Amino acid sequence: MHVLVAGCGWLGEALARALVARGDRVTGIRRDPARASALAALGVEPLALDLAVPGAAARLPRADAVVACQAAGEDSVDAYRAAYVEATRALLTASGRAGARLVYTGSTGVFGQADGSDVDEGTAPAPATATAAVLVEAERLVRDAAAAGVRASVIRLSGLYGPGRTGILGRVRSGQLALGPGDDAWMNFCHRDDAVAFVLAALERAAPGAIHHGSDARPARRREVVEWIAGRLGIAAPRTERAFAGPSRRVRSERSRAELGVVLAYPSFADGLAPLVAPP
């Protein structure tokens, strides 16, 4: 099978490695030519292309499957629209032309609920920021394409972490993530390896137009995360008087795991972080 991985960065590269390992032909897309050419060392065919520019769809090779896991270059509405709407539009056009299956890796950031409620695959998005509203727009684009006959689906990923992405440890060390007002808010995670498993399963089994959640089995309160990481680092848990004002919701993925047949390698944040940080 020929798989096009758009946005072959931290997550996309891990996905490309898994696809190559199982014998698939993989084309990886990166905007930067130098970073794209580096993919050849992984057995991936590189393609340097900005998917948001006019005419990008015509430059895409025919493939059997497409993974849209591109990321915004900065935290702005324009950057989000380019990466998640315009680039995905080009990928959907190419997928429809080739009859390819497409999986769009979205984000549970479409849920801005702050009341600690459960959100599952059937919960309506409630974006709390302008950039989150763009993510909802991108999902709508994918689902509209599916309604028009493109074999496209969405998998919303929770807070990604794993080898090469352990910034949460530094946030606790610096006190950016600390105990204090609002530390009963819920946090949600997905290890990179489990995210890859979700995407691969969606490529094989997701129904057109389906929305799935790629999240671990145990959401955790901020205080639990801070205390566990501080203990693992051998430091006192940092404290702050500044109130946390972000989202608080428990992302449920039971339905998605059952429908896609995914067995989590790391059911909780502690399972996934433990191998990445040595105890003192």
N, C-alpha and C positions, 0 to 999 in steps of 0.2 A: 504494500500500500504506500502511496506517495502522500505524505502529510506536509502541509505548509504550516509552519509555526511563525506567526506574526508577533513581533515583539520578543525576540529570542534573547531576553535578558536573564535575570536571576531565576525566575520561575520557568520561562520558556526554554532556557538552556537545559535545565534539569529534565524537562519534558522531552526535549530533543534527544538527550542522552538515553532516556528510557526507550524511546521509539527506535533509535538506531540499534540499541541492544537487542531488541526483539526482532530486528531484521527489516524494519521499514526504511524506505527512502524518505529523507527529510530535507526540506528546504527551509532555511531559517532567515527571517527578515529582521534587519536592523537598519535604523536611519543612517548611522555613521558608517562609512565604507571601511574604515580600519577595524572597527568592532565586528562588522559583518564578515570580513575576510578571516578573522580569527576562528570563526565557526568551522572552517574546513578541517582544522586539527581534530575536531570531534567526529568527523565523518558526516558533517552536515554541509549541504550545498548552500553557500552564502548568497544572499540577495540584498544589496544595499538599496533601500527604497523608502521614501517618506510616503506612507500610505494616505496621508491627508491631502496631498497635492492633487490637482485635477489630472485625470488620465491615469492615475495609479492602477486602477483595476485592469487596464489593458496590458500592463507590464507584468501582471502576475501569471506564473505558469499554471497550467492545468494540474489539478491535484485531486486525490480521492477524498481527502479530508482537510479541514482547516481549523486551526486553533487560534482564536483571536485573544492573545494575552498581552497586547501592547499596553504601555503605561504612559501617562502624561509626563512631559518633561518638567513641568512645574505645577504648583498648586494654584492654578487660576482657571476661571471659566473657559477662556479661550483655549488654553492648553488641554483642558479636559475635553472640550468639544472636538478639537482636532484628533486627539488620540482615541476617544471612545465612540464618537459619533461618525466623523468623516472617515476615519480609517476603517471602522467596522462597516460603513456603507460600501467602501471599495471591496472589502473582503466578501461581503454578502453578494455583491454583483458578480464577482468571480466565481463564488460557490454556486450561485444559481446557473451561471453559464455552463459550468462543468458538471452539474448534478452532484456536487460534493456535499458531504456532511460538514457542518460548522458548529463548533462549540465556542461560545463567547464567555470568557472568564470575567464575570462581573464582581460586584462587591456587596457584602452585607451592609456597607455604608449607606445603602438606599433606605435603611431603617434608622430614623432619628429618634425613635421612642426613648424617653427618659424615665419611664415609670416602672422599669424592671419587669415588664411583661414579656411573655414568650412570643417570638415571631417565627413562624414556619413558612413553608413554601407557598402557602395560600394567603399569607398576611399581605395586605396592600402596602406598598412602599410608602414611607412617610419621610421624605428627604428634609433634613433640617438645615442644609446649607445650599448655596447656589451650585457648588460643584456636585453635590449629591444629586441635585435635580438633573444635572447633565447625565449622570449614571442611569437615572430612571429613563431619560430620553433614549439612551443607547439600548437599554433593555427593550423598550417599546419598538425600536427600529428592528431588532432581531425578531421579536414576536410577530411584527407585521410582515416581515419577509417570510417567516414560517407559514403564516396564513396564506401567503401568495405562492407557496409551493417549495420554498427553499428548506432544506433539511437542517434547520438551525435551532439550537437550544442554548439556554443560559445556565451557567453554574456560578452562584454567588459564593465567593470565598471570604472567610473571616480572617482576622488579623494574622497574616502570614509571618512565619519565622522559621528558622532552621539554620543549617550550616551557611555561614556568610551573611546571615541576617539575624543578629542577636541584639539589636539596638535596645530592646527592653531592659537588658541587664545594665546598660549605661544609664538609662533613664532612672533606674533605682539608685545606682551609685551617685548620680548627680543630684538626686532629690527631686527630679522632675516628676517622677512617679512616686507618690508618698502617701503615708497614712494621714488622715485628716478629714475634714468635712466632705461628705460624698464618697467616702471610700467603701461604701456598701454597693456602689454601682457595679453592674455586671460587665465582665470582659469576655470576649470570645476569640478563639484561636484556631488555627489550622497549620500543622507542620507542613513544610514544603513537600515532603515525601507523600503525605496523605493527599495534598492538593493535586500532585501528579496522578495519584491513583484515581481521584475523583474525575479528573479530566479524561484520562484514558477510558474509564468506564463510561463516561458520557459519550465519547466518540463511538463506542460500540453499541450502547443501549439506550441513550436518551431519545425520547420521542420528539418529533418536530414541535417547536413551540413550548416545550417543557422548561420549567424553572426548577433547578435543584440547588441545594445548599451544601457547600463544602466547608464543614465546620466540625470541630471535634465533639466528643460525647459529653463533655462536662464544662459548661461555662463556669467561670469563677469570679468571685467578687474581687474588687481591686485590692482590698486589704489582704486577702489571701495570697494574691500574686506578689504584692510587695513583701509580705512577711516571708514567703517561701524563698524568693530571690535573695533577700537580705540574709536570711539564714544560710543559704547556699554559698553566698559570697563571704560570709563571716563578718558582716557589718551590722550595726544597729539599723533597724528599719527607719528610714527617714520620715520626718513629719513636716506638715505644712499647715498653715492656718487659712490658706487660700482654698475656697470651695471649688470642687470639681463641678463643671457645668456641661459635661458632654453627655453622650447617649448612655442609657442603661437598659439593655434588653438581652434576653437569653435567646440566642439563635439556635433553633432546633434543626437537626439534620437527620433525625431517625428515618423519616420517610425516604429521603434521598439515598441514605445508605442502604436501605432495604431494596429500593427499586433498582439501584445501580449495582448492587452486590459488592459494596465497598466494605472491607474490614479494616478498621483503623490500626495503623502501626503505633500511633501515639494518641491514645484516647483523651489525654488531658495535657495541659500546658506543662505540668511537672514531668510527665513522662517524656515529653519532647525536649525540654530544656536540660534535664538531668545529664544527658551525655555531652552537652555542649558547654557546661560550666563545672569545673572540678571543685569539689568541696575544699574548704581551707584546711 
